[in-house]
Amino acid sequence: MNIYKKFVLIFISLIAFFSVSFLYAAMPGQEVSLISSSKKGMVMCIDKNAYDQWIKAQVAKDSDGIAELLFAGKIWHVDDGTPALVLESGLFITKARLEGGKNGGKTGWVDNIYIK
């Protein structure tokens, strides 16, 4: 396969991926539930910068870095099934306000995989 055909194939694959991602994205104003596959809950981050720091700490298996984010109030645990209102929708993360649970009223960013 020549380079042109590879480029076209990759380009079409990317278009398909992003199209499907947008089809399943929650829209601002939509009421959703936050559900994890493990049923143990998930982490919500106060802003995109905290989200990036949390992801880097997860990848590096940096438990001290995660603890720092937690104690600084930059991340918090959200129970499975917590209702939320979508405020902004991104390709991989969504900004939402928790409508219930122990952190009800807090606003933050969460992975799209938890939006149901």
Buried (B, 14 or more C-beta within 10 A) or exposed (E): EEEEEEEEEEEEEEEEEEEEEEEEBBEEEBEBBBBBEEEEBBBBBBEEEBBEBBBEBEEEEBEEBBEBBBEEEBBBEBBBBBBBBBBEBEEEBBBBBBBEBEBEEBBBBBBBEBBE
